[in-house]
Amino acid sequence: MPGSPRRVVIIGYPDAELLDIACPADVLHGANKLGARPGYEIRLATVDGRDVESSCGLTLRTQYRLDQITGELDTLIVAGGLGHEAAAADERILGHVRRLAQHSRRIASVCTGSTVLASAGLLNGRRATTHWIYANRLAERFPQITVDPVPLYVRHGNVYTSAGVTSGLDLTLSFVEEDNGPSLARETARALVTYLQRPGNQAQVSMFLSGPPPEHRQVRDLTAYIGEHLDADLGTNTLAQRAGVSARQLTRLFDAHLGTSPSRYVRTVRTEHAARLLSCTELPLTAIARRCGFGSTETLRQAFLDHFDTPPSAYRRVHLRQSPA
């Protein structure tokens, strides 16, 4: 009936990741407090009704056994965690996931919860993502799934998969926006003191995290921005305006704290990110060039020759599927 709560069930199991449960639950609870209508009724369920001992050792109280969940659901969410392989091998869990999915408007997984959805057959013929560490493993085990390890989350029909851990927060904020509009989603993000909704196609691994951040605040902020907006205008003048300094001063700052110019730094980050995409995805060169902010595949090729002394195609032949999984 109109106004009835949106029923949300999160499936947990032993050694689930605490944040994989807490992120969706807290986002929806925050949306409730800020006026989501209808509100979200959030329940944690396990196959046997036992409390969830998470991988960090903290225990969460379970409200239901899975066989007690009946009727229509708004959203079904499967958590990830160290116990995902055991959960994906438990036919009781898989049976309930299949049953509940038939009565759910929206089905989702956080992190390695994708393994459970895949084992239940719910990702067959779909594009999906998971934590980048496990992406190759998922692709090799389930060749009928198109695994993309890059985005924070992927929607294919009414099935959603997200990347590692806190990407579940971004995914759930997208649910709030779908259901209640962008204003409430932004307010929920602000209340949680989180980034105002990272887009789903943003890369999981920021290049800013690959090394120690610069101590200088403006340089640190700009390198973070660059790593998360590789396809944007990252010219020296644009970056200088963003930092509130002159282009000459920005060049001095980069030279002092990074040992390179802004343009060389941007080109290096773009090239290294392209290398990661070449080694862990089968995206065409045109798509990689576009995602990484290169104007053309020829520009990408020249950057690769300069940085790695090899063209992108040769780099992919050597490194594809050899990245850690």
Sequence and secondary structure as in RCSB ss.txt:
>XXXX:A:sequence
MPGSPRRVVIIGYPDAELLDIACPADVLHGANKLGARPGYEIRLATVDGRDVESSCGLTLRTQYRLDQITGELDT
LIVAGGLGHEAAAADERILGHVRRLAQHSRRIASVCTGSTVLASAGLLNGRRATTHWIYANRLAERFPQITVDPV
PLYVRHGNVYTSAGVTSGLDLTLSFVEEDNGPSLARETARALVTYLQRPGNQAQVSMFLSGPPPEHRQVRDLTAY
IGEHLDADLGTNTLAQRAGVSARQLTRLFDAHLGTSPSRYVRTVRTEHAARLLSCTELPLTAIARRCGFGSTETL
RQAFLDHFDTPPSAYRRVHLRQSPA
>XXXX:A:secstr
 TT  EEEEEE  TTB HHHHHHHHHHHHHHHHTT SS EEEEEEESSS  EE TTS EE   EEGGG  S EEE
EEE  BTTHHHHHT HHHHHHHHHHHTTEEEEEE TTHHHHHHHTTTTTTSEE   GGGHHHHHHH TTSEE SS
BSEEEETTEEEE STTHHHHHHHHHHHHHH HHHHHHHHHHTT  S   TTSBSS GGGGS   SSHHHHHHHHH
HHH TTS   HHHHHHHHTS HHHHHHHHHHHHSS HHHHHHHHHHHHHHHHHHH    HHHHHHHTT SSHHHH
HHHHHHHHSS HHHHHHHHTT S  
